[in-house]
Amino acid sequence: MTEENVLTGTAVDSRAGSGRIAAAIIVGLVTLGSIIALSIDSRFVYLLVYVWFGVAYGLLLQYGRFCMASAVRDLFAVGVPRMAVGMLIAVALYSLMAAGVQSAGFSTFAPHPLGWHIVIGGLIFGFGMVFTGGCASGSLYKAGEGNVGSMLVIVAISFSQAAFVAMGDWSDRFVPAAWTEAAEATGMPEELSVTNGWFDQFISGYIWNLNGSTVAASLGMEDSAAGIYFANSFLSAVLPSLLLLVILYLFFYRRSYLRRNKIDHAGLGDNARGMWAMITSSKNTAIAGIGLGIFAGLQMWTTGALREHYNIFGFGELLESMGYESGLSLQGTVFDPGYWYITTQEAQWGGWVLNKLGVENMDNIFFGLENGLPNPLLNAPGFMSIGIILGAAVMAHMRSEFKWKMPSLETAVFALVGGTLMGIGARIGMGCNIGAFFATVTNGDLSGWVFLAGMIGGGYLGVKGFNAWLEWRASREGDFAL
């Protein structure tokens, strides 16, 4: 080995060593925080479940560089299906885990109302995420890598949602009369005004009149093993995932595979091997997909078991019993899905900050009636998002991939504008790529595929728009050079 190589190797070893130390410090701090929380009250174990599963998600997301924005962008921009394949693997596995959780009686899932809002929300969300370079989960793990642009996306998602759900009288002019009439008939508590703005009437005058259902419930098989495993898992998630994998192979992988292997007339066996080659083409992404599917199911199982143990419906009841009543909704609740979710807790972050700055935002349905505005230190799902950031930071340091990355002015603007669109889309669609897609289809709710269709459509338009912007900018730079 030459001296130069020796020096280079030493530098690499030094970076790896410092990365391992940084990773150990992060894990140590999370462990210390967990011990302190349990010493205050052992019931904080419920919150810590969210923390540590968040860490696990962050480790896996960073390891596989797992991002649905990348999946959409890679398909439409360069025709690479790698990330989409990993996503579908995770969907299939999580659905099997979710079926086991439901069979054991620990499921915390509730189906989403099905309506036009899902595809529109997905469209807006998908368009925005292309410009940010990361979906809701992708932005969190990239923030853990030191990407300041992704941190701006998180800020934009948080505050755009908080502002959107608390729109006041000025937005009444955009509300259909049918929504207003339906909202006025709901008999809301005096503390709330259901005709105070577009979003409140969207919820009470439109969403509450829709029905949500699982495949098993629609077929009259809700409580049976066949309904749980066949209808909710196989028909809702596994079979569609397999069909989409075949489509991805045929349209994005088959031609290059046959060309590389010099196969002129492919038979069934050749195509089967090609499918397997596509699935295993990125080992890290496939492993991440497997891990995410397994851990997402385990989180639902653990949360459901703890709810049964404490005899509670959600974390709000546990907080109240511990004496923490500030920030609870009028129903004594806080947002607590019991499974992997992202954007709603980020809306709570933004809403809590605005509330402390003097903005009255507990008089609306989203915060005041349903989700509350808990202190971030008492926000269980919020700690899951923080855990994702910290878990990704641990993995990035272990792989010597952590690096503070400051965005250019253009990138910062894209992050803020795209993040704002993602926040608005998430609220219209009742979730993001995780809550409105991943967690729904895997629990037998077909509305998730509707959101995905909207997200893909928005992503396609976003890629076209982003490419048009790059071409326009390049032409302007060329004109300037001349």
C-alpha positions in Angstrom: 0.0 0.0 0.0 1.4 3.4 -0.9 1.8 6.2 1.6 -1.0 8.1 0.0 -3.3 5.1 0.3 -2.2 4.5 3.9 -3.0 8.2 4.7 -6.3 7.9 2.9 -7.1 4.7 4.8 -6.3 6.4 8.1 -8.5 9.3 7.3 -11.4 6.9 6.4 -10.8 4.9 9.6 -10.8 8.2 11.6 -14.1 9.3 10.1 -15.6 5.8 10.8 -14.4 5.9 14.4 -15.8 9.4 15.1 -19.1 8.3 13.4 -19.4 5.3 15.7 -18.8 7.6 18.7 -21.4 10.0 17.6 -23.9 7.2 17.0 -23.2 5.8 20.4 -23.8 9.2 22.0 -27.2 9.5 20.3 -28.2 6.1 21.4 -27.0 6.8 24.9 -28.9 10.1 25.1 -32.1 8.4 23.9 -31.6 5.7 26.5 -30.9 8.2 29.2 -34.0 10.2 28.3 -36.1 6.9 28.4 -34.8 6.1 31.9 -35.6 9.6 33.1 -39.1 9.4 31.6 -39.8 6.1 33.3 -38.5 7.4 36.7 -41.1 10.2 36.5 -43.9 7.8 35.7 -43.7 4.2 34.5 -46.7 4.8 32.2 -44.5 6.9 30.0 -43.5 3.5 28.5 -46.4 4.1 26.1 -44.7 7.2 24.8 -41.3 5.4 24.7 -42.8 2.7 22.4 -43.3 5.5 19.8 -39.7 6.8 20.4 -37.9 3.5 19.9 -40.0 2.3 17.0 -39.3 5.7 15.4 -35.5 5.0 15.9 -36.0 1.6 14.2 -37.8 3.2 11.3 -35.0 5.9 11.0 -32.3 3.2 10.9 -34.1 1.3 8.2 -35.1 4.3 6.1 -31.5 5.6 6.0 -30.0 2.2 5.4 -32.2 1.6 2.4 -32.4 5.3 1.5 -36.1 4.5 1.4 -38.2 7.4 0.1 -41.5 7.3 -1.9 -40.6 10.6 -3.5 -37.5 8.9 -4.9 -39.7 6.0 -6.0 -41.9 8.3 -8.1 -39.1 10.5 -9.3 -36.9 7.5 -10.3 -39.7 5.9 -12.3 -40.7 8.9 -14.3 -37.3 10.7 -14.6 -34.9 7.8 -15.3 -37.1 4.7 -15.4 -35.6 2.9 -12.4 -38.0 0.8 -10.3 -35.7 0.0 -7.4 -37.3 2.2 -4.7 -40.9 1.3 -5.8 -40.0 -2.4 -5.5 -38.8 -1.9 -1.9 -42.0 0.0 -1.1 -44.2 -2.8 -2.4 -42.2 -5.4 -0.4 -42.9 -3.4 2.7 -46.6 -3.1 1.9 -46.9 -6.9 1.4 -45.1 -7.7 4.6 -46.8 -5.1 6.8 -50.2 -6.4 5.6 -49.3 -9.9 6.9 -48.1 -8.5 10.2 -51.2 -6.3 10.5 -53.4 -9.3 9.9 -51.7 -11.1 12.7 -52.2 -8.1 15.0 -55.9 -7.9 14.0 -56.3 -11.6 14.6 -54.9 -11.2 18.1 -57.4 -8.4 18.8 -54.8 -5.6 19.1 -55.4 -3.6 16.0 -55.7 0.2 16.4 -56.6 0.9 12.8 -59.7 2.7 11.6 -60.5 2.9 7.9 -60.5 6.3 6.2 -63.6 7.9 4.7 -63.6 7.4 0.9 -64.2 10.4 -1.3 -62.8 12.7 -4.0 -60.6 14.4 -1.4 -58.2 11.5 -1.2 -57.1 11.7 -4.9 -56.9 15.5 -4.8 -54.9 15.4 -1.6 -52.6 12.8 -3.1 -52.2 14.9 -6.2 -51.1 18.0 -4.3 -48.9 16.0 -1.9 -47.2 14.1 -4.8 -46.6 17.3 -6.8 -45.0 19.0 -3.8 -42.8 16.1 -2.7 -41.0 16.0 -6.1 -39.8 19.6 -5.5 -38.6 18.9 -2.0 -36.8 15.7 -3.0 -38.4 13.8 -0.2 -41.7 12.4 1.0 -42.9 12.8 4.6 -40.8 9.9 5.9 -37.9 10.7 3.5 -37.6 14.2 4.7 -37.3 13.0 8.3 -34.5 10.5 7.6 -32.7 13.0 5.4 -32.9 15.6 8.2 -31.1 12.9 10.3 -28.3 12.9 7.7 -27.7 16.6 8.3 -29.7 17.9 5.3 -30.9 21.4 6.3 -33.1 21.6 3.2 -35.1 18.6 4.5 -35.4 20.3 7.9 -37.0 23.2 6.1 -39.5 20.8 4.5 -40.5 19.6 8.0 -41.0 23.2 9.1 -43.1 24.0 6.0 -45.2 20.8 6.5 -45.8 21.6 10.1 -46.8 25.3 9.8 -48.7 24.9 6.6 -51.0 22.3 8.1 -51.4 24.3 11.3 -52.5 27.3 9.3 -54.6 25.4 6.9 -56.8 23.7 9.5 -57.3 26.9 11.5 -58.5 29.1 8.6 -61.1 31.6 9.7 -64.1 33.4 8.3 -62.3 34.7 5.3 -62.4 31.3 3.7 -66.1 30.8 4.1 -66.6 32.2 0.6 -65.1 29.1 -0.8 -67.4 26.7 1.0 -70.2 24.9 -0.9 -73.7 25.7 0.6 -74.3 21.9 1.1 -71.3 21.7 3.4 -72.5 24.6 5.5 -76.0 23.2 5.8 -74.6 19.7 6.8 -72.1 21.3 9.2 -74.8 23.3 11.0 -76.8 20.1 11.6 -74.0 18.4 13.4 -74.7 19.9 16.9 -71.1 20.7 17.8 -70.1 21.9 21.3 -70.5 25.6 22.0 -66.7 26.0 22.2 -66.4 25.3 18.5 -67.9 27.0 15.4 -68.3 24.6 12.6 -69.0 27.4 10.1 -65.7 29.1 11.0 -63.7 28.5 7.8 -63.3 26.2 4.9 -61.5 23.3 6.7 -64.0 23.0 9.6 -66.9 22.7 7.1 -64.9 20.4 4.9 -64.6 18.1 7.9 -68.1 18.4 9.5 -70.1 19.1 6.3 -68.3 16.6 4.0 -65.9 14.1 5.6 -68.3 13.1 8.4 -70.9 12.2 5.9 -68.6 9.7 4.1 -68.1 6.0 5.0 -64.9 4.1 5.4 -64.6 0.4 5.2 -62.1 -2.5 5.0 -62.4 -5.1 2.3 -63.3 -7.7 4.9 -66.2 -5.5 6.2 -67.4 -4.8 2.7 -67.6 -8.6 2.0 -69.3 -9.3 5.4 -66.2 -11.2 6.6 -64.8 -8.6 9.2 -64.3 -10.9 12.2 -63.3 -14.1 10.4 -59.9 -15.4 9.7 -60.7 -15.4 6.0 -61.7 -11.8 6.2 -58.5 -10.8 8.1 -55.9 -12.8 6.1 -57.6 -13.2 2.7 -59.7 -10.1 2.3 -57.7 -7.4 4.3 -54.2 -8.8 3.7 -54.2 -10.7 0.4 -56.8 -9.0 -1.6 -56.1 -5.5 -0.3 -52.3 -5.5 -0.2 -50.4 -8.6 -1.2 -52.2 -9.3 -4.6 -52.1 -5.6 -5.7 -48.4 -5.4 -4.7 -47.6 -8.5 -6.8 -49.5 -7.2 -9.8 -47.6 -3.8 -9.5 -44.3 -5.7 -9.3 -45.2 -7.5 -12.5 -46.1 -4.2 -14.1 -42.8 -2.6 -12.9 -40.9 -5.5 -14.4 -42.6 -5.5 -17.7 -42.4 -1.7 -18.3 -39.2 -0.7 -16.5 -36.9 -3.7 -16.0 -37.6 -6.5 -18.5 -36.0 -5.0 -21.6 -32.7 -4.1 -19.9 -32.6 -7.5 -18.1 -33.0 -9.5 -21.3 -30.5 -7.3 -23.1 -27.9 -7.6 -20.4 -28.3 -11.4 -20.4 -28.5 -11.7 -24.2 -31.9 -13.4 -24.1 -33.7 -13.1 -27.5 -36.8 -15.2 -26.8 -37.7 -15.1 -23.1 -39.7 -17.9 -21.6 -41.6 -18.1 -18.3 -38.5 -19.1 -16.4 -36.4 -16.3 -17.9 -39.0 -13.8 -16.8 -39.3 -15.3 -13.4 -35.5 -14.9 -12.9 -35.8 -11.4 -14.3 -38.5 -10.6 -11.7 -36.2 -12.0 -8.9 -33.3 -10.0 -10.3 -35.4 -6.8 -10.1 -36.4 -7.5 -6.5 -32.9 -8.2 -5.4 -31.2 -5.5 -7.5 -30.8 -3.3 -4.5 -30.2 -5.4 -1.4 -30.3 -2.5 1.0 -33.7 -1.2 -0.3 -35.2 -4.7 -0.2 -33.9 -5.3 3.4 -35.3 -1.9 4.4 -38.6 -2.8 3.0 -38.7 -6.1 4.9 -37.7 -4.4 8.1 -40.2 -1.6 7.8 -43.0 -4.1 7.1 -42.1 -6.2 10.2 -41.5 -3.2 12.6 -44.7 -1.4 11.5 -46.7 -4.5 12.4 -44.9 -4.9 15.7 -45.6 -1.3 16.7 -49.3 -1.8 16.2 -49.2 -5.0 18.2 -47.3 -3.3 21.1 -49.4 -0.2 21.2 -52.6 -2.3 21.1 -51.3 -4.5 24.0 -50.5 -1.5 26.1 -53.9 0.0 25.5 -55.5 -3.2 26.7 -53.1 -3.3 29.7 -53.9 0.3 30.8 -57.6 -0.1 29.7 -57.5 3.1 27.6 -58.6 4.1 24.1 -55.7 6.4 23.5 -52.8 8.3 25.0 -55.0 11.3 26.0 -56.6 9.2 28.8 -53.2 8.1 30.0 -52.0 11.7 30.1 -55.1 12.8 32.0 -54.6 10.1 34.6 -51.1 11.3 35.0 -52.2 14.8 35.6 -51.3 16.3 32.2 -54.5 17.9 31.0 -53.2 20.9 29.1 -53.4 20.5 25.4 -56.1 17.8 25.4 -59.0 18.2 23.1 -62.6 18.8 24.2 -63.0 15.0 24.2 -60.0 14.5 26.4 -58.0 13.1 23.5 -54.7 13.7 21.7 -53.6 12.3 18.4 -52.6 8.7 18.9 -53.0 6.4 15.9 -51.3 3.5 17.5 -49.2 2.8 14.3 -46.7 4.5 12.0 -48.0 7.9 11.0 -46.2 11.3 10.3 -47.9 14.5 9.2 -50.6 15.0 11.9 -48.0 15.2 14.7 -46.1 17.7 12.7 -49.2 19.8 12.3 -49.4 19.7 16.1 -45.8 21.0 16.4 -46.7 24.0 14.2 -50.0 24.5 15.9 -48.4 24.4 19.4 -45.8 27.0 18.4 -48.5 29.3 16.9 -50.7 28.8 20.0 -47.8 29.9 22.3 -47.3 32.9 20.1 -50.9 34.0 20.8 -52.8 32.5 17.9 -56.2 31.0 19.0 -56.3 27.7 17.2 -58.1 25.4 19.7 -61.5 26.5 18.5 -61.4 24.3 15.4 -62.3 20.7 14.8 -58.8 19.5 13.9 -57.1 20.6 17.1 -59.9 21.5 19.4 -62.1 18.5 19.0 -60.0 15.7 17.6 -56.2 15.9 18.0 -55.5 18.4 20.7 -52.3 20.5 21.0 -50.1 18.7 23.6 -46.7 20.0 24.6 -44.1 18.5 22.2 -42.6 16.7 25.3 -45.9 14.9 25.8 -46.6 14.2 22.1 -46.1 10.4 21.6 -46.4 10.3 17.8 -44.3 13.5 17.7 -41.5 11.6 19.4 -41.8 8.9 16.8 -40.9 11.4 14.1 -38.0 12.6 16.3 -37.0 9.0 16.7 -36.9 8.6 12.9 -34.5 11.6 12.7 -32.3 10.3 15.5 -32.3 6.7 14.1 -31.3 8.0 10.7 -28.5 10.0 12.3 -27.2 6.9 14.0 -27.1 4.9 10.8 -25.7 7.8 8.8 -22.9 8.2 11.4 -22.2 4.5 11.4 -21.9 4.5 7.6 -19.9 7.7 7.6 -22.7 9.4 5.6 -23.6 12.1 8.0 -22.8 15.6 6.7 -24.3 19.0 7.3 -25.7 20.1 3.9 -26.8 23.7 3.5 -29.3 24.3 0.7 -28.9 26.9 -2.0 -31.5 29.7 -2.2 -33.3 27.8 -4.9 -33.3 24.6 -3.0 -34.5 26.3 0.1 -37.4 27.9 -1.8 -38.3 24.5 -3.3 -38.2 23.0 0.2 -40.6 25.6 1.6 -43.0 25.7 -1.3 -43.0 21.9 -1.8 -43.3 21.3 1.9 -46.3 23.7 2.1 -48.0 21.8 -0.7 -47.3 18.5 1.0 -48.8 19.8 4.2 -52.0 21.1 2.4 -52.3 17.8 0.5 -51.9 15.8 3.6 -54.7 17.6 5.3 -57.1 17.3 2.3 -56.2 13.7 1.8 -56.3 12.9 5.5 -52.7 11.7 5.6 -49.4 11.4 3.7 -47.5 8.6 2.0 -47.5 6.8 5.3 -50.8 7.5 7.0 -53.0 7.8 3.9 -51.3 5.0 1.8 -48.9 2.7 3.6 -50.9 2.2 6.8 -54.3 2.0 5.0 -53.8 -0.6 2.3 -51.9 -2.8 4.6 -54.9 -2.9 7.0 -57.5 -3.7 4.3 -58.5 -0.1 3.4 -58.5 0.4 -0.4 -58.6 4.2 0.0 -54.8 4.0 0.3 -54.5 2.9 -3.4 -56.6 5.9 -4.3 -54.2 8.2 -2.5 -51.3 6.5 -4.2 -52.9 7.0 -7.6 -53.2 10.7 -6.8 -49.7 10.8 -5.4 -48.3 9.2 -8.6 -50.2 11.6 -10.8 -49.0 14.5 -8.8 -45.4 13.1 -8.9 -45.6 12.7 -12.7 -46.7 16.3 -13.1 -44.1 17.4 -10.6 -41.3 15.6 -12.5 -42.5 17.3 -15.8 -42.7 20.7 -14.1 -39.3 20.3 -12.5 -37.7 19.3 -15.8 -39.3 22.2 -17.5 -37.9 24.5 -14.8 -34.4 23.0 -15.3 -34.6 23.5 -19.1 -35.9 27.1 -18.7 -33.1 27.9 -16.3 -30.5 26.3 -18.6 -31.7 28.3 -21.5 -31.6 31.5 -19.5 -28.0 30.7 -18.4 -27.1 30.0 -22.1 -28.6 33.3 -23.2 -26.7 35.1 -20.5 -23.4 33.4 -21.6 -24.0 34.6 -25.2 
